[in-house]
Amino acid sequence: MYFYKTITHSPSETAKKCMFFVQDVGWFKCKPSYVVDRRFFYAYQMKFVVSGSGYVQGKDRKYKLKPNDLFLLNLNEEHCYHADPDDPWELLWVRFGGMQAADYYAMLGCQEQPVLQVRNTNAVHSMFRELFHMFQTRPVGLEVSASAYITRILSELLVTKMERDAVLSPNVSPDYPKEIREAIDYIENHYQLPIKLEEVADAVHLSQYYFSRIFKRSTGYSVLEYLIKYRLTRSKELLASSKLPTGEIAQRVGFCSQSYFTKMFKTHEGMTPRDYRLYVQ
């Protein structure tokens, strides 16, 4: 038996400004002939395969999806997907927008490869079903709850991708690869010194290019970003727990000058070290 149910929604201006907002949700048991081939729509769309199978066109190839797979599309770009005629899929889906939608889309690498998996398929399946039922019943706090579900789904996808990129088995407790863990330890033990990328790469016996690539893929930071963030974390501890002058704190945590320390602190924290100390002490 085939069925198609779409529930549309007109998001509030508040939701558009500060949340993930839903345009529509759907639950389809598709016919063998089900095909979507569009040059343009708008917003983003996530689809969860409940049963059956189908295909989605990526940048350079076509991907086959099976139950518990997902795909995420930027509908502002040309897109194409269709059911397997011999085993047509059942789909739960949500079309959504939000200020962070493009960032998640980029972090998940969906422009190159739109097909995604998650570790806890039962939980994600339940969240898609709950989204669908919420828009049927329209409870108090609908838009806030819907935004929270979309955030949870996207976060689950991102953590799964990071674990997979780090070449981890699903049956192993999540952790960084050995070389990345050693690099983090090296940075955190030498952050007070003028560390360079090649020095950290040499410490873990990897080429600079390969090391910088897997460090970014595993942690989400470049080596320099990680070093700056770690130095700022240590500086905030000293600002909160001591009366040391900011120039001495800058020197202790590895910044080359007080002016550079102040510049980096304001860039990343939105205030000067002096203002931060006033707020936390």
N, C-alpha and C positions, 0 to 999 in steps of 0.2 A: 504494500500500500504506500503510495506516494503522498506527501503533504508539504505545503509551503505556508509558513506563518511568519509574517514580519510585523513587528510592533515599532511604530515610529515615535519619535520624541522631538520636541522643539526645546533645546536646552536654554536655560536662563542665561542672562548676560553675566550674572555672577559666576555661574559654572564655567562659562567660556573664558572668563578672566583668570580664574585661579584653580581650576580642577581639570581632570580628564572629563570630558562631557560626551554623552552618548547621543548619536543621531538616530540610530535604530538598532534593534536586535532581531535575530531570526533563528528559526529552527526548521530546517528543511530535510525531508527524506526525498532525495532527488530522483528524477526519472533518468533512464540511461542516456537520454539526449541532452541532459543539462549542461549548458555551456555559457560562460560569461567571457566576452571579448570586448573590452572597452578601451578607448583611447584616454578617456578622462572622466572622472566623477569628482569627488572631493572627500577630504579627511582620510583616515586610516581604517583598515578593516582586519580583524583577527578572526580566523575560522578554526574551529576545533573539529576534528574528524571523529564522530561518535562510532560509526561503523562503515563498512564498505571501503571504497578507495576511489582515488581520482588523481588528477594531474594539475600542476601549476607550472606556468612558464617562468623561469628565472631569467637572468640577464643573458646567459649563454647556453642554457640547456633546460630541458623539461624534467620536472621532478615528480615522482610518484609518491603519493601519501597513503598511509595506512591508518587504522584506528589508533587514536591517541596522539597523532601528529597534529601540528598546528601550522598555519602559515599566516604571515603578516604582510599586508600590502599597503603601499602608498598609492591611494586611488587617484592622486593627482598625476600619476604616471601611467603609461599604457600598461594594461595588465590582462592576463588571460588565464582561465582555469576551467576544468571540466570534469565531470564524473567519468569513472571507468564504465563503459557501456555494459560490461559483463558483471560488474559488481558495484553499482552506483552508490555513492556515499550518502551518509546522513551527517549533517553539519549543524553545529551550533555556532553562531557568529555575533559579533558586535562591530558596528561602525562607530568610530569615536574620533575626537580631536582633543586638543589641549596643548599648552605651551611646551610641554616636555615630550610630546609624541614624536617629533622629529628626532630628538636626542636618543630616545629608546630605539627607534627604528635604525639609526646609525650605529649605536652600540651593539645591536643584535646582528648587524651586517646583512640586513634583509634586502638591501638593494642588489647585492650579489647573490644571496642565497635565502629565499623567502621561507623555506621550510624549517621548522623548529621543533624541538622535543623538550619535555620537562621531566624532572625526576619523579614527581608525585602526580601521576596522571589522574588518579582518582580525585584528588583535591582540586585540580584545575578543571576537570570535567564538572565537578560540583559547582565551582564558581561560575562557569558559563551557564549552567542550568539555573543557578540562583539569579544571575543577571536577567535572564529571560523572564523568569517568574516575577521578579521585582517590577518589571515594566508592564506586566499584566495586572498586578495588584496595586501598583503605585503607592507604596507606603510613605509615611512621613520620613523625610530625610532621604528621599529617593536618589537625588543627584549626588549627595555626599557619599552614600553607600555605594553607588555605582562607580564613582571615582576610586573609592578604596579597593573595590574588586579588580578594576582594571590595573591599578598600581600593583596589587598582589600578583596578578597573572604575569605582568611584564617583568616584575622583579624575579619571579620564579624562572621565567625564560632566560633572564640575564645571568642568574647564578648558575643555571644548568649549562649555559654556553661557556661561562668562565671555567667551570670544572672540566668541561670537555676540551676546551682549548689548552688547559693545563695538563692534558693527557692523563686524566684520572679515571680509574675504574669506578663505576657506580657503586661497587661494594666496598670501596675504601673510604675512610673518613676524609672529608674534604681538607686539603692542605695544599700549600704551594709545592711545585716540583723542587727537588733537592737543591738545584743550582739557584733558584729564586730565593728559597729560604736562606741559603748561605749568603746571597747578595744582600738581603734585607738585614741579616745579622751584621754583616760587614759595615753597611751604612749606619746602622744604629750604634755600633761600637766605635765608629770613627767620624761621626757627624760634626765633631768640633774642629776637624781638620779640613783643609781645602780639597775635598774629594773630587776626582774627575771620573767620567764614564769609563775611560780605558783602564783606570786603576781597579774599579769594581769588576769589570769584565775579566781582567787578568786574575783577580782573586778567586774567581769561580771557573777559570780555565775555559772561557768561551770567547769567540770573536766578538768585537764590539757590535757589529751589525746584528748578528744572531741574538746576542744577549739583550740588546736594547729592544728588539722585537718581541722576544718572549717575556721580558720583564713587563712591558706595556700590556701585552695580552693577558698576563696572569694577574697583575695588580690593578690595572686601569690607569696607572701613572707612568710617565716617563721617569727615568732614573733621577733627573734633575727635579722634577715635580715632587717625587717622593722625598728627596733629601730636603727640599725647602719646607714641605709640610711637616716633616719630622722635626726640623730645627724650630719651626714655629710652635709646635706642640711643647717642646722642651722650654722654649722661651716663655710660654704662657704659664707653665708651672712655676718658673722662677719669678715672674711678675706677680703671681698670686701669693707666693709663699715667702718672699724675701723683700728686702728694701734695697737691693743692689741697684746701682744706677743703670739706666737702659744701655749705656755704652758698654758697660762691663758684661751685661747679659748678652748683648750682641756678640761680643768676643767669645764668651763661654760657649755659645751654641753654634759658632762657626761662621757667622756672617762677617764679611770683610771690613765693614764699617758700620757705625751707628746709623748713618743716613740711609745706607742700603737696607739695613734691618728695618728701619721705620717705613721705608717705601714698600718692602715686601709684606710687612705686617698689615699696613693699611690696605694694600691691594687684596690680600686674602681674607682679612678679618673685618674690613670695613671701618676700622678705627685705628688710631695710633697706639703704640705700646703704653704711653702715658695714660690715655683715656681708658684702655683696657684695665690697667692697674686700679684706676679710680673706681671702676664698676665692680671689680671682684674682691677688693680688700675692704 
